[in-house]
């Protein structure tokens, strides 16, 4: 009972932090792909995925829903926007945490995050094709013309950056939660320190590559 209370408390904290980061990303929007200013980078999936790594995919799903509902209260995108945010976060976070649940080491984390990038990008392309004509008030032909030059690179870059950040911050976050007593010190969720170097290298590389591509898309480099 005590463990469940701690997990629910931690999930509530992750939900609040995810909402706070989403607010910050809305206040200071970062456009990854030119021509689609309404699509900007959002880092909340990092917090949601970390929660999934620590407590499992069910918690990732729940935090995705709570964060999207909270964002709905201050967003102008309406119910459709809330559903799109929820699905995008849930596919990314639940895919990574589900794979990590069964391969509980650094390889599982990396594999899960790579799978998340691919599945989220593919899923959102299909979802944008189906829903965006109603959401944006434009023809399906116009949306089709935006898929490859716009939605595809945006989702790849956004997911790639979030993957890199997850790999960089997982160890500090899990260590802090262990010190606070929210995670068992000797449990199934540990990525050993000696195994964290590959995740740091891949994380930094993913972030740098995505930033370079985004800068190139925007004509800065």
C-alpha positions as CSV (number, residue, x, y, z in Angstrom):
1,X,0.0,0.0,0.0
2,X,2.8,2.4,0.9
3,X,4.6,1.6,-2.3
4,X,1.5,2.2,-4.4
5,X,1.0,5.6,-2.6
6,X,4.6,6.6,-3.4
7,X,4.2,5.6,-7.1
8,X,1.0,7.6,-7.4
9,X,2.6,10.5,-5.8
10,X,5.6,10.3,-8.1
11,X,3.2,9.9,-11.1
12,X,1.4,13.1,-10.0
13,X,4.8,14.9,-9.8
14,X,5.7,13.7,-13.3
15,X,2.4,14.8,-14.6
16,X,2.8,18.3,-13.1
17,X,6.4,18.6,-14.4
18,X,5.3,17.4,-17.9
19,X,2.6,20.1,-17.9
20,X,5.1,22.7,-16.7
21,X,7.6,21.9,-19.4
22,X,4.8,21.9,-22.0
23,X,3.8,25.4,-20.8
24,X,7.4,26.6,-21.1
25,X,7.6,25.2,-24.6
26,X,4.5,27.0,-25.6
27,X,5.7,30.3,-24.1
28,X,9.1,29.9,-25.9
29,X,8.2,28.0,-29.1
30,X,11.0,26.4,-31.0
31,X,10.2,25.7,-34.6
32,X,12.0,22.7,-36.0
33,X,10.7,22.8,-39.5
34,X,10.0,26.0,-41.5
35,X,6.6,26.5,-43.0
36,X,4.8,24.8,-40.1
37,X,5.0,27.3,-37.3
38,X,2.2,25.7,-35.4
39,X,4.4,22.6,-34.9
40,X,7.0,23.4,-32.3
41,X,9.2,21.3,-30.0
42,X,7.7,19.9,-26.8
43,X,9.9,18.2,-24.2
44,X,7.1,16.7,-22.0
45,X,7.6,13.3,-23.5
46,X,10.9,13.1,-21.8
47,X,9.3,13.2,-18.3
48,X,6.5,10.8,-19.3
49,X,9.0,8.3,-20.7
50,X,11.2,8.5,-17.6
51,X,8.1,7.8,-15.5
52,X,7.4,4.8,-17.7
53,X,11.0,3.5,-17.4
54,X,10.8,3.7,-13.6
55,X,7.2,2.5,-12.9
56,X,6.1,0.8,-16.1
57,X,4.1,1.5,-19.3
58,X,0.7,1.8,-17.5
59,X,2.0,4.8,-15.6
60,X,3.4,6.3,-18.8
61,X,-0.1,6.0,-20.3
62,X,-1.7,7.5,-17.3
63,X,0.7,10.5,-17.1
64,X,0.3,11.0,-20.9
65,X,-3.4,11.4,-20.4
66,X,-3.2,13.6,-17.3
67,X,-0.6,15.9,-18.9
68,X,-2.7,16.2,-22.1
69,X,-5.9,17.0,-20.1
70,X,-4.0,19.7,-18.1
71,X,-2.6,21.2,-21.3
72,X,-6.1,21.2,-22.8
73,X,-7.2,23.7,-20.1
74,X,-4.9,26.4,-21.4
75,X,-4.6,25.3,-25.1
76,X,-6.5,26.8,-28.1
77,X,-6.3,23.5,-30.1
78,X,-9.4,22.1,-28.5
79,X,-10.3,18.4,-28.0
80,X,-8.7,17.3,-31.2
81,X,-5.4,18.9,-30.2
82,X,-5.7,17.2,-26.8
83,X,-6.2,13.8,-28.4
84,X,-3.3,14.3,-30.7
85,X,-1.0,15.3,-27.8
86,X,-2.1,12.3,-25.8
87,X,-1.6,9.8,-28.6
88,X,1.8,11.2,-29.6
89,X,3.1,11.1,-26.0
90,X,1.5,7.7,-25.3
91,X,3.0,6.0,-28.3
92,X,6.4,7.4,-27.6
93,X,6.5,6.8,-23.9
94,X,4.6,3.5,-23.8
95,X,6.7,1.9,-26.6
96,X,10.0,2.7,-24.9
97,X,8.8,1.7,-21.4
98,X,7.2,-1.5,-22.6
99,X,10.4,-2.7,-24.3
100,X,12.4,-1.7,-21.3
101,X,10.1,-3.6,-19.0
102,X,11.2,-6.9,-20.7
103,X,14.8,-5.9,-21.5
104,X,15.7,-4.1,-18.3
105,X,19.2,-2.8,-19.1
106,X,20.8,-0.1,-21.1
107,X,20.3,-2.0,-24.4
108,X,16.6,-2.2,-23.7
109,X,16.4,1.5,-23.0
110,X,18.2,2.4,-26.2
111,X,16.2,-0.2,-28.3
112,X,13.0,1.1,-26.7
113,X,13.7,4.7,-27.5
114,X,14.7,3.9,-31.1
115,X,11.5,2.0,-31.5
116,X,9.6,5.0,-30.0
117,X,11.1,7.4,-32.6
118,X,10.2,5.1,-35.5
119,X,6.7,4.2,-34.3
120,X,5.8,7.7,-33.2
121,X,6.9,9.2,-36.5
122,X,4.9,6.6,-38.5
123,X,1.8,6.8,-36.3
124,X,1.7,10.6,-36.4
125,X,2.1,10.7,-40.1
126,X,-1.0,8.5,-40.5
127,X,-2.8,10.4,-37.8
128,X,-2.0,13.8,-39.4
129,X,-3.2,12.5,-42.8
130,X,-6.5,11.5,-41.3
131,X,-7.3,14.2,-38.8
132,X,-5.4,17.4,-39.9
133,X,-7.8,18.3,-42.7
134,X,-10.5,18.8,-40.1
135,X,-8.1,20.2,-37.5
136,X,-6.5,22.7,-39.8
137,X,-9.4,23.4,-42.1
138,X,-7.6,22.5,-45.3
139,X,-7.9,19.9,-48.0
140,X,-6.5,16.4,-47.6
141,X,-4.4,17.1,-50.7
142,X,-2.8,20.0,-48.9
143,X,-2.0,17.8,-45.9
144,X,-0.6,15.1,-48.2
145,X,1.8,17.7,-49.7
146,X,3.0,18.6,-46.2
147,X,3.6,15.1,-45.0
148,X,7.1,14.4,-46.3
149,X,8.6,17.9,-46.3
150,X,7.0,18.9,-43.0
151,X,5.4,16.4,-40.7
152,X,7.9,13.7,-41.3
153,X,11.1,15.7,-40.4
154,X,9.3,17.4,-37.5
155,X,8.3,14.2,-35.8
156,X,11.7,12.6,-36.4
157,X,13.5,15.6,-35.0
158,X,11.2,16.0,-32.0
159,X,11.3,12.3,-31.1
160,X,15.1,12.2,-31.8
161,X,15.8,15.1,-29.4
162,X,13.5,13.6,-26.7
163,X,15.3,10.2,-27.1
164,X,18.7,11.9,-26.6
165,X,17.5,13.8,-23.5
166,X,16.0,10.7,-22.0
167,X,19.3,8.8,-22.3
168,X,21.2,11.8,-20.8
169,X,19.0,12.4,-17.7
170,X,17.7,9.0,-16.8
171,X,20.6,8.2,-14.4
172,X,20.4,11.5,-12.5
173,X,16.6,11.3,-12.2
174,X,16.5,7.7,-11.0
175,X,19.3,8.4,-8.5
176,X,17.4,11.4,-7.1
177,X,14.2,9.4,-6.8
178,X,16.1,6.6,-5.0
179,X,17.5,9.1,-2.5
180,X,14.0,10.5,-1.9
181,X,12.7,7.0,-1.3
182,X,10.3,6.9,-4.3
183,X,12.3,4.0,-6.0
184,X,13.8,1.0,-4.4
185,X,17.6,1.2,-4.2
186,X,18.0,-2.4,-5.3
187,X,15.3,-2.9,-7.8
188,X,14.5,-4.0,-11.3
189,X,14.7,-0.4,-12.6
190,X,18.4,0.1,-12.3
191,X,20.7,1.0,-15.2
192,X,24.1,0.5,-13.7
193,X,26.5,3.4,-13.7
194,X,29.2,1.4,-15.5
195,X,26.7,0.8,-18.3
196,X,25.6,4.4,-18.7
197,X,28.4,5.6,-20.9
198,X,26.9,4.2,-24.1
199,X,23.6,5.9,-23.3
200,X,25.4,9.2,-22.8
201,X,27.3,9.0,-26.0
202,X,24.2,8.0,-28.0
203,X,22.1,10.7,-26.3
204,X,24.6,13.5,-27.0
205,X,25.0,12.3,-30.6
206,X,21.2,12.1,-31.2
207,X,20.7,15.6,-29.8
208,X,23.5,17.2,-31.8
209,X,22.4,15.5,-35.0
210,X,18.8,16.6,-34.6
211,X,19.8,20.2,-33.7
212,X,22.1,20.4,-36.7
213,X,19.4,19.1,-39.0
214,X,16.8,21.5,-37.6
215,X,19.2,24.4,-38.0
216,X,19.8,23.3,-41.6
217,X,16.1,23.1,-42.3
218,X,15.7,26.6,-41.0
219,X,18.5,27.9,-43.2
220,X,20.8,28.8,-40.2
221,X,23.6,26.4,-41.2
